[in-house]
């Protein structure tokens, strides 16, 4: 019994090609060959993309609050540059309210090109309300036209009530600025 061996062909571009890929595939134990003439041992992953057309707000594990494209466009259309973060403890809701001018309590919203997304860092706020942000979570956002704010409701398991209501202990450190002789400031920890 004669074994069919694949023939090699050297083309004008110097590349070696198999002239009979099916027999080559059988020879090495692969059942099928690709229609393009190469061996087909790989499967193509079919990408599934979940895009939300409704506003969603993401709280990342880095402590950032992010807005998807729909929410970012709503913020942009309403001229939002700065926001105040508000907490409704009874109803477990976060309010992200537009403010007209920069305020010492406000956060600056940063936008991507064409308002594909936007966001800001809010780690201090999330720790203040006791939110567990160890995993990135996405919530539906509702735009309240009368108050110019996004409202998102948190499920019961997201916030640790103990840490949300627990006052800071006497052993926690607070950073204070102490002036140096050269006019620079140095941060020091005080108990």
N, C-alpha and C positions, 0 to 999 in steps of 0.2 A: 504494500500500500504506500502510495506516494503522498508525502506531506506537501501541501501548497504553502509556499513561503511568499510573504509579501514582497513585491518588487519595489525597489527604490528608484526614484527618478530625480535627477539633478536638473533643476530648471535654470532658465537664463539668469535669474536673480541670485543663484548660488545656494538656494535653500533645498534641502532634501525633503521630498514628499513621498508618502506611501501611495502607490498606485492602486492598491487593493486593501483599503482600510478594514473591510469586513473580515477578510481572512487574517489580518494582523490582530484584530480584536479577538477572534476565536483562538488564535495561537496563544495569547496571554490570558485568556479566560474571561474576557469581557463579552457580554452577550450582544451588545449593540454598538453601533458606530454612529457618529453624528452625521447629519446630512452634508456638513461642510468638508468631510473627508478626514477629520481627526478622530481620535478615540473619545468616547463619551463615557467617562467614569464619574463626571460631576453632575450634580443636579442643580438647576437654576432655582434660586430662592425667589418666590413671588412676594414682592414687597407689598405690605398693607399699610396704608397711611390713614390715620384717623385725624381728620381736620374738623375742628369745630367752627361753625359759622356764627354761633352765639357767643357772647362775651364770657370768658372764663378767666379766673384769677388763680395763679399758682403760688403756693408758698413753698420755697425750695429748702432743701436741707442745709443750705448756706445762710439761711435767714433773709432771703430776698423775696420781695413780693413782685410777681411778674404778671403782665397782662398779655393775652393773646392778641392777634390782629384785630378782631372785632372790638374788643375792649379798648385797645390802643386807639383805634379810629374814633371811638366815642369820646375818649379823653381829648384827643386832638381837636375834634369838631367843637368841643365845649371849651377850648382854649386852656386846658389844664397844663400848668407848668409846675405848680407846687400843690401838695396835698397835706392835709392833717389826718392822722390816724386816730380813730375813735373806737372805743370798746363798750359794747352793751353787754354787761355781765349777765343780767337776768335772761335775756333772749339769746345769749351766746352769738352775737353778731359783731363783725368788724365793719366799720364805716371808713371809707377812703374818700374824704371830702375835699373838693376844690377850694383853694384859697387864691385870692387875686394877687397878693404880694407875698414876697418871701417873708417868712415869720421864723422866729427862733425855734418854734416847735414843728415847723413844716419840713417835708421831704421833697427833694427835687426829682421829678419824673424824667427819666432818660428814655428817649425814643430811638428805635432802629430806623434805618432807611425805609421810606414808604410806610412807616408805622406798622411794620410787620409784627412788632412786639414792643413792649416798654416795661419799665420797672424801676425799682429802687431798693436799697438795703434797709431792712427794718428789724434787725436782730434784737435790738434793745426793746422795741415794742413787743415783739413776740415773746421774749423772756418775761417782760412785765406782766403780760396777761397769762403766762404759764402755758403757752401753746407748745406741744411737743412737735418740733419741726425736724426730727431726726430722719424723716422720710419726706420726699417731695410729694405734695398733695395738690390736686386741682379742684377748685370749687366753682360752681356757676356764679356769675356776678350779675347783679341787677342794678341798672342805672336808675337812680331816683332823680327825676328831672327837677322836682321842686326844691330839693336840697343840694343839687349838683354834686352827687356823690354815688360811688359804687357801694353796694351793701352785699356782704357775703355771710351766710349763716354757717356756723360750725356744727358738726355732729357732736354728740355728747362725749365720745371717747377721745376727741382731739385735745382737750384741755385738761390738765391736771388741776382740779379745784384746790388741792392743797397748796401747790406752788403759786396759783393765781391769787390766793388770799393771804399767803404767808408773807409777813413783813420781812424786810432784810434783817438778818441777825447782826449782833454787835461785832461779830468776827469778820464780816465782809469788808473788803477793802474798797476804798473810794480814792480815785486819783485826784490829786490837787496839783495846781501849777505853782511852783515856787520860783521867783525871779532869780536869775543869775546876775553876776556883776557885769557881764558883757551885754546884758539886755536880752539874752535868750531865755527861754523858759524851760524848766526841767520838770518832768512829771515825777511826783513822789507819792507813795502809797501811805495812807493814814488809816488807822483802825477806827 
